[in-house]
Amino acid sequence: TNGLGQDDPARYGALLAKAGADGLNLDTMDSLGPFVVPPSQSKPEMPVTAFYSAAQKAGIPHAIIEPELGLYNGLFLLNTTAQGWLYSLAQCPPVVGCSERVPFVPLVSLQKWIVRRSMPHVCGRWSTQRSQEILTAYFNAIGYTAWENIFGIWNGINPRDGELLKRSMMILRHFHSFLSDPAVSWLPFYPVKKLTPAGEHVYVSKFVGADKELFLIINTGTDTAGTQDWALNVPQAEHYSFYDMYHGEDVRIHRSPECLVKSCLDRLHRAKTVSLRVRVEAAGIGAILKVRDGKITPSQLTVLRDMGTATAKPLASFADKVAPLKQSNHFPSADGSALSNSSGMVPVNGSKVFEFRVVGSEIEDTYRGGQRFVTLGVDVQYPWEMEPVKYHAAYNVSIQNLWVDKFPVTNEMFANFLKESSYTPGDSGNFLKHWNCGKWPCTMPPSIAKQPVVFVSHWDAVQYCSHYGKRLPREWEWQYVAQGGDPDRSYPWGKWWWPEAMPRPQANASVFHLSDVGGYPQGASKDGVQDLVGLVWQWTSDTFRDEHTRSSILRGGSVFQPNSHQGSVASPRYQPWYFPGHAAAGAWNAKWTGEHFFGPKDYPSLYRLTVHAKYLLMAPSLDRAGTIGFRCVADRNV
């Protein structure tokens, strides 16, 4: 998704060779951009070409290159592109995907038509009804991206579509070599005899090889097409058998002396046409195999038997909707130990009522053009909410009196904690990576003593706070402190963005570094808490879980502020991805009205105190980052 901007094709070519990988997925990149300028050249090259050539130089002669955004303006790119994301082939509404089943005419993949070994993937991550996409992929004998987890947003495939996908894959995978063989002829839209309205939406793709023929059948209609509703007429051929590979049985055959297809045999007193009839469920599939008598292979018989078992239950008997996943909220409870020392902490008086206002900043959204197009858990679900949402309604919470660390925890403080507690993380990957330790125990570099500690996981931070009788703040506590109890306050220092109240932004990850805490007292909150915004992201205590993902909330924002544009020109480096780089303009609860994937970043909006960042938790070694630190709080009894 984002390279280093320093000869990325050669770097990835070397990584492919080292890992023994087959190819590279160019997420967020299309075949013609963003452009990269290779070393020693003055003109940019297309990433597909550059990456393919680099892989060849690294010893991978036929690397599989998969751009996300299509093969624009040049079929010659098929020479170097074996895969691709097909957002548009299924004809679902742009961005929002399919939400209902309606009859349609399938499109043909030009990439698959020209280069038979290509394997693009039909993709529609926001669709809640997937049958149109699955049927299109099946008709073209290509792949389907079964995308359910969208950056932690669960858009589950409903049981009916899941069963349809499973059945289609059983057939496509078994016949994959045949369907991708350049010597096999492909005839999409093979003629179908439509006998009743129920058969109006049956379409057939025919694949013709030297020793067999395979008919892939789809019914895009909303009614089942029975044997009385449609027929597949094929030339009569002696000593051939037909098998219904979907239902696992012989095909019902009608022979006709008439020539019903252009290529039928013309022999005196012999049947000239064979009419094949199979039942195809609404929004369902079928498959007919033609082989010489007695030549069906053991593996084909196995698939025939397995499909007969798999299709015994009709698709209509499976549920066709999926409810949004509920999230549970967890936060570490106090271990009972009292605050040992309030030195370095600031007293903050609580409030019985604080209006907590916040929205998420994830790149994905459920609103387009001001309209909500799908109900999905994009952000988190607070304890008082019925489901996860990105745009949270204002909610009154009670804040108790607190002690709050004046500054984020520093490397020096964390080093003392390690000495006192002998703490060692179970998963030590990337733990205190910036200390440049080859192995543990190791010594903190003195030059970073007063800088905020980073490369610590959520659990590392919990353990530090607990050791001193403290805890991580709940998100609304962090926000209350930063806003000084005023829900209208946009930044700790006031209403307007003030760059001088925080360290100078840094855009280059290669030379990115932190400054000492306490260097910008003008950016303090009303109570004197410093470095709340613009130095490091800060862990909060709560984690949110559903059946598939865990997440926590980061607050504050980092000094690392890359921009996807250099002026008004798009840069190939640091394209926005999970954190988009700006929030919706206007009121605190304003919703997106358009796209925001590749626009220039706007950190003043992203770092507003009514905007938070949902951070997916995968494993401590992966959760640790050079931009995330923390501070602790403690209950203050007065």
N, C-alpha and C positions, 0 to 999 in steps of 0.2 A: 504494500500500500504506500508506504513512504520509504524512500531510499535515503542514503546519506548524501546523495548528490555528488558523489565522487567515484565516477566510473562504476556505477551500479551494475551494469550488465556483466562486466568481468568479475566482479565480486560474487554475484549470484551464480555465474557459470562455475566458478571454483567451488562454491558451496554445494551446487548440484552434484559435481563430480565427487566431492568428499563424502557426501551423504549417500551417494548411490541412488539419488532420486531420479524420477523420470521426467519431471517438468516443473513449470513455474506458473502460478496463478497471479496474474497482474490485477489485483483487486483495485477498483476505482480507475483503472486505466483502459483506454480503448486502443485500437490498433494504430491510431495516428496521433496519439498524444496522451499525456503531456510530453512534449519533446524533450529529449536529452541531447546534450552536445558531448560526444566522446572526446577524450583527450587527443590533442594534436589535430583536431578538426575544427573548422569554423562553422560548419553547417550542422543542424540537428539531424538526428536519425530517428526513425520510428522505433519505439520500444520493442515491438515484436521482432523486427529485423535485427536490432542491436542485441537483444537477449538471445535470439536463436544463434546468431553468429558467434557470440561469446561462448555459448554452450558447446558449439562445434569445436572451438579452439581449446576448450577444456576437456575434450575427449568424448562428448556426448553428441553423436552424429544426428540424432533425430529427437531433439528435445521437444516435449509437449508444452507448447506455450498457450496459455488461456487468458486472453484479455476479457475484462468484464463487459465492456461497453460496445462491443460489436466490431464488425469488419467494415469500416467506412471507406468509401471512395477508392476501392482497389481490390479486385478479386485476386490480384497477384499475391496478396498477403496470405492466401491459402497455402502457398508454398512453405510458409513458416508457422502457420497456426493450425493446430490439430483440434483445438477445442474452442469454447466460447460460451458466454452466458447469453441465452436467448430470452430477453425480457419480453420482446414484442411478438414472438411467434404464436403465442397462445391467444393473442387478441384481447386480453383482459384490459379493462380501463387502465390508462397510464398511472403508475405509482400505486394506486389504491388496490389493484388486483380484482379478482372475481369474487363476488359475494353471493351469487346465485347461479343456478344451472339454467342455461338457455341454449337452444339449438344453435349450432354454428357450423361453418364450413372450414375445415382445417387448412392451414397454410403449409407450404412445403419449404423445408430448409434448403436454401440455395447452397449453403456450405456443404451439406450432406449430399446434395444432388451432384455437385461438381467433383467433390473429393469424397469418395465413398468411405474411406477410412476415418474421416473426420467424426468427432463425437462431441458436438456442441450439446449444451444442456438447456432445456426449457426451464425458465426460472421465474417465479412469481411469489416472492416471500410474503407479501401482504394478503394474498388471497385467502379467504376463509372457506371457499369451495374450490378444490383443486382439480376436479375431474376434467375441466377443459384443458388445463395444462398437461395433465397426465395422458389424456387421449391424444393430444397433439404430438407429444413425444413418442407415444407408441406408434402412431400412424407414420411418423418419419423414421422409426427405428433408431432414435437417438436417446440421449440421457435426459434425466429429470433431476433437478436440484431439490431434494427433499429438505427444504430449509424450514426449520421450526424455531430454532433459537436465534433470534435476531438481536445480537448484542445483549443478551439477557432478557429479551422480550419473547415470551413464549407464544407463538402462533401455531398451535398444534394442528397437525393433520387429523381431520375427523376420522373415526373408525371406518366409515364407508370408503372414503378416498384412500385411506391407508391400505385397505384390502384390495382396492382396484390397483394401486401402485404395486403391491406385492405380486398380484397375479400377472400384471403386465411384465414385471421384471423377470418372473420365472420363464416366460416365453422368450423375451428379448435376450436374456443372458444365455440361454441354451443355444439359440441360433445366432449368437453374436458374430462368429467367424463368417458365417454364410451371409449375414446382412451387411457386413462391412467389406466383403470381398469385391474388389473392382471388377472382377469378371462376371459378377452377378448383375443381371439387368434389373432395373427398378422401374415399375410402372405405377406411380401414384395415381389415384382416381381411376382405378380400373373400373370399367362400366358395371353398373349394378341395375338390376331390374327391380323397380320400386312398384309394388303391387297395391299398397294401401298407404294412407297418410302416416301410419306408424313406421313404415319403412322409408320415409322421405329423407331421413337423416343418417342413413347407413353409408359409410365410405370405406373403400378397400384400397390397400396398397399391395401390389403384387411384386414379389421378388422371384426371378427366374434364374435358376442355375442349371448346370449340366445334368445333375441327377435328381433334382427335386425342385418343387415350386412351393412358395409359402405365401399365403394370403393373410395379411394383417387387417383386421376388421374393427371399425369403431362405429358406435351408434351415439351420435351427439344429441339425439332427441330426448324428450322427457317421457316417452312411452317405450316399452319393450317392443322390439321388432321380432315377431315370431316367424315361424317357417311359412306362414301364409301371407306375410307382409312384404317380403322381399326375396330375391333370388340372385345367385351369382352364377352366371352362365359362362362356361368355359368350353373350349374345343374338346370333342370326344377323343380320347386316346386309349388305344387298346392296352390292356395289361397294366393299368395304373389304379392305385387305390387312393382314396381320400380320407383323411382323419381329422376329426374335430379336436384340435389340440387344446382348445379351451375347456370343453366339457369332458374330454377324455373318452371319446367314443367315435364310432364310425359316422361319416357324414350321410345324411339323408339325401339320396341321389334320384333325380328324375332325368330320364333320357328322352331326347326329342329328335325326330328325324329332320327337323328344320335346322337351317343354318342360322343361329341366333347371334353369332359373333363373327366378325370378319375373318378370323383365322381358323374357322372350323374345318374339319376334314370334309372332303367331297367324295365319298365313296358310295357306290350304288347299294341301296337296301341296307345301309348301316346308319345307326344313330349318329347325327352330326354334332349334336350339342349335349353337354351334360349340365344340368341345372342343379346347383348345390344350394342346400337350404339349412341354415343353422339359426338358432335363437340367440339374439343379442340383447342383453338387458339395456334399459335406459341408462345413458351415460356409462356404457359398458364396452367391453371389447370381445373379440373373437379371433380365432386363428384356424386356418385350414391348411393342412400339409398334403401335398401331392407327391407320391413316390411310386416307383414301380412295384408291382405286386410282389410281396415277400421281401422287399428291400428295406422296410423300416428297421432302423438300427435298435439295438438294445437300449441305448441311451434315450432315443426318441420314445421308445415304449415306456421307459421309466418316467419321462416327463408327462406322457399321456396319462399314465396311472396317477401320478402326483397331482396333475391338474384336475383330474376327475374328482379326487378327494378334496382339493382346495376349493373347487367351485360348487360343491354340493349345497352350500348355503348361499342363497341369493344375495346380491349386493344390497338390495332394498331392505334386508333384515338388519343391516348395520346402521348404527346411529350416524347422522350426517351433520352434527353440530358439536362444537367443542366450547365449553365455558371457559372464560378467563381464569387462569390459575390464581388462587388466593395465596398471599404471602403471610408468613408468620414473622413476628418482630421479636428479636432477642437482644438483650444487652447484659453485659457482665454485672452481676450483683456484687455489692460490696462484701469483702471478706470479713468484715467486722473490726478490722484494725483501725485505730484512730489515726488521724493526721499527726504525723510525727513532728513536722516542722512547717510552719506557714511562711518561712522566709522565702522571699522571691515571689510571693503570691499577693494578689490584689483582692481586697474585700469588695464584693459586689452585692448590693442589696437586691433581693428578689421582688416579686410582685405576684399578687393573687391572680391577676389577669394579664396575660400578654397575648396579643393577637399575632399568631405565628403565620406568616405569609411566605410561601415558597413555591417555586416551580422547578422542574427538572431541566437539564441542559443537554440531554442526549441528542445525537445527530438525527435519530429516527423520531418520527412524530406520528400522531394519529389524526392530525388536522391538515387539510389541504384546502386552500381557498376559503378559509374560515369555517369549513364544515368538518365535522368528525366523521371519518370514513370507516373506522373499525374500532371495536372495543377490545383493547388489549392492554396488558400491564406493562406500559413502557417504562415507568419509573418505579416507585416503591409504594407500599401500602402501609400507612401509619396505623397505629392501633385503633384509631377512631374511624377508619375508612372501611368501606365494604369491599373494595377491590383496588389493585394498583392503578394509579393514574399519574400522568405527567404534570397536569395543571391542577394543583391541590387547592381546594377551597380554604379560605382563611379559617383558622381554628384557634379558640382561646385555650391557652395552657397556663398552668400555675408554675412559677419559677421560685424556688426557695433561695435563701441567702447562700452565697457561694464564696469560697476562696478560689481564685483563678490564677494560674501561672501567668506572670507578667509577660514572659517571653516564651516562645516555643522551647522545648527541651533541647539542650545543646549537646554536642558530641562529648564535651567534658563531663557534663552531668550524667550522660549515659555510660561513659567509661567508669565513673564512680559506682554507678548502679551495678555494673558487671562485676566489679571487685567485691562489693558488699554482698551480693546475692548469689554469685557463681551461676548466674542464669546462662543456659545454653539452649538455643532453639532446637526443637526436634528436626525441623527442616531448615538447614542453615544456608541454603542457596541464596546468594546475593545479600546475605546478612552483613550490614555495614560494609558494603562493597567499596564505598568511597574511602575506607581506611586503607585500602590496597594491601590487604592481608593475604598472604599465600595460605596460611593455615592458622588455627586458633591454638592457644591464646595469642593475641597480637596487641600491638600498642597503637593508640590513636596518634596520628600526626599532630604535633603541637600547633601547627599553623591553622587547623580547623577547629580548635577547642571551643571557640565562641560561636561557631556557626551552628545552625539547627541540625540536629541529627536526622539523617534520612536513611533510606534503605533499611527501614524497620517495618515489619508487618503489623497488622492490626493487633495480633496477639502479643507481639513484642511490646507494643505500646501499652496494652492492658497490663502486662506483667510489670512494667516499669512503674506505672501509676500505683498499682496495688501495693508494691513494695514500700511505698512511702505513705500508705493510707489514703491515697487519692484514687481517682478514676478518670476515664475519658469523659468528656462532656456529652450529654445527649445533644442532638442537633439543635433543638430549639433553645437549649441553654447556651450553646455556642453563639447562636444568632442573637439571643437576648443580650449577651455580653457585648457583642460587636455593635449592635444597634443602640446600646445604652438604654434599652427598654422602650425605644421609640420605633414602632413598626414602619414608620414612614422614612426612616433614615436609610439612605442608599448605601453609604460607606461608613466606616467607623468614625471618620472625621467630619462627616456631614452629608449633604445632598448631592454634591457635584464631584465628578472625577477629578483627582488631583495627583498627577504623576509624581510630583515631588514628595509625596507622602509615602513613597515606597521605593525599593531599589530600582535602578534602571533595568528595563526589560532586556532579556537576552534571547536571541532567536536561533543561535547555533548550538546544537547539542554537542558538537565535537569539542567546543571550548567552554561550555556552560559551567558556571561555578556560582556558589552562594556567597553572600556577605554575612558578616557577624550580625547577631540579633541586637536589637536596640539602637540601630543606626538611623532610624527614622521616627523619632518620638512625635513628630507632627502628625503621624498617621495613627496615633493611639485612639482608643475609644474614650468615651466620656469618663470612664473610671480609671483610665490610665493603662489599659491592657494594650500591648504593642505587638506589631508584626502579625496582625490578624489577616491582612490582605497583601498579596504581592510578593511574598518571600517563599513560602512553601504551602502546598496543600496540607490540610490538617485532618487527621483521623477524628471521627466522632464515634461514640460508643456503640450505637445500634447497628445490628446486622439484620438483613431481611432475607428470608429464605422461602423458596417454593420447592416443588418436586425436582427441579432441574438446576437451579442457580442459587448462588449466595451473593450478596452485595453489601456494601457499606456506603456511607455518605461522606464525601470529602467536602471541606469548606475552606474558603480563603483564597485559593489561587496561588500560582507559582510565579517566580521571577522568569521562568522559562516560558516565553511567549512567542513561539514561532508564528510566522505568517505565511499563508498559502499564496500570497501575491506580493510581488515587488512593485509597489505603486499600483497601477491598474493592470499589470501583466501577471498572468498566472505563472506560478513557479512550480517546477516538477517536484520540489521538495516540500515536505510537511503539508500535504493536502489534508484538509480537515477529515477526521475519521470519527472516532468514538466521541471525543469532546469537540463539538463543531467550531468553537472559537467565538461564538457570539450568541446572545439570547435575543428573544423577540423584543422589538422596540415598543415603547409606550408604557402603559401602566404595568405594575409588577406582575399582574396575571394575564398580560397580553399573550395571545396565541399566534403561532406562525400563520402567515398568509401566503407564503410561497416557499420556494426551495432555499436551502441554506447549506448545501453540501460543499460547493466550491467557491463561495464568495470570500472576500477578504475577511480576516478575523477581526473581531471587535471586543477586545478584552474589557473595556469599561463596562460593557453590558454583561459579559460573562461573570465578572467579579462582583456584581451587585450582591448585596446581602440577602436579597430575596431569590437568589438563584443558587442551586446546589448541583453537585456532580455525583451521579450514581457511579460507583466503582465496583466492577465485578470482582469477586473473590474466587480465585481458582486454587492456589496453593501459596503458602507463605513465600516461597522462593520466587514466585511470579508476581505476587502482590507488592513486594518491596520495590521501591522506585526512588530515584535520586531527586524527585520533586515532592515527596510526601514525608512530612514530619508530624509532630503532634504537640499538644500541651495538655496538662492535667487540671482537674478541678477537684474540690472537696466540699462537702456540705458544711455550712458555717452556722453553728447554733449560737444565737444571741439572745 
